[in-house]
Amino acid sequence: MDMSTSSPVITDPVSISPPLLGSLTSNLMPFSVMSGGCSSPGMNVSASRRTIEEVLVNGLLDAMKSSSPRKKHNLAFSPGDSPDEDPAYTAWMSKCPSALTFFKQIVANAQGRKIAVFLDYDGTLSPIVDDPDKAFMSPAMRAAVRNVAKYFPTAIVSGRSCKKVSEFVKLKELYYAGSHGMDIVTSAAEHNTEKGKEANLFQPAFEFLPMIDEVSKSLLEATSGIEGANVENNKFCVSVHYRNVAEKDWEVVARLVNEVLEAFPRLKVTNGRMVLEVRPVIDWDKGKAVEFLLQSLGLNDSENVIPIYIGDDRTDEDAFKVLRERNCGYGILVSQVPKDTEALYSLRDPSEVMGFLNALVRWKKHSL
């Protein structure tokens, strides 16, 4: 199928090239609880099982701590200033400099080429808040994103369900890739679909919907006694938020999540910012979603297209890595602390993201 001439609404996943899809078949988790039939003489199966569980729980707890930094740098300065940063942050900024500082270099490389913009939501377009249901974007940010979409193909790539993130953004002219890219849709307003309904593009984890609903209910019940825990069903993944959980109780959260997942070997858990993400074991992530959107929009020519991906979460690293490996475009990490990243540039917070988007629109207007 020639993606460059086809409609961006793709309903047949078979038409996507095999290299892009990779292996979408579900696999068992890399670990399994040992059964008595496999034990050697004298082996205490119960003790071995407990040992495996402890290793898994401790590994999950370590990941929770490492992916949830609490320290923030003083941001009482305007973009472009040179505050006295601590040495570690200064060293990190030399490797992942500000996209605002290097804006002229970024757009200079885009002269005569098409730009496609991909944006995470939480922590990128909206501030990180204690209550995930109140992560509202400002009217100014919405205006900035709307203006960007006037000049460039623009997509929101979020861990939230498409329904939730589109209700936050409230812009029909965008593409939406929810559930970490496992639910890609676009506005019905742009296509010949029934008015008021969205057109499905691609759902590689469709078979997991009943399982996700089941594990969501199990996690909700299991964590109901933990103060501050919040379980969010995001259609093709389940988010267990522990931002409001006392750190002393994080191990309890990790243990309960691990116990629930023992009954769901086709699901896995990954880490985000103060959140555990339970998702299907398939070869699909935000990076694959970006490749899919570029291909389906006829923008897969790396010589003539500059994808720009802005995100703050660990799950955005898959998209940053894709752009780096393709040797095209720019990954921009939103962070106030040093992090290992595949991104080329950085922005400190959503206010700087808005500044970058507005600068991109001004540049495009002047270049017309």
Secondary structure, DSSP 8 states (H G I E B T S, - for coil): --TTTS-S----GGGS-HHHH---S----S-----GGG--TT--HHHHHHHHHHHHHHHHHHHHHHT---------S-TT------HHHHHHHHHS-BTTTTHHHHHHHTTTSEEEEEE--BTTTB---SSGGG----HHHHHHHHHHHHHS-EEEE-SS-HHHHHHHH--TTSEEEEGGGTEEEE-GGGTTS-TT--EEEE-TTGGGHHHHHHHHHHHHHHTTTSTT-EEEE-SSSEEEE-TTS-GGGHHHHHHHHHHHHTT-TTEEEEEETTEEEEEESSS--HHHHHHHHHHHTT---TTTEEEEEEE-SGGGHHHHHHHHHHT-SEEEEE-SS----S-SEEESSHHHHHHHHHHHHHHHHHH-
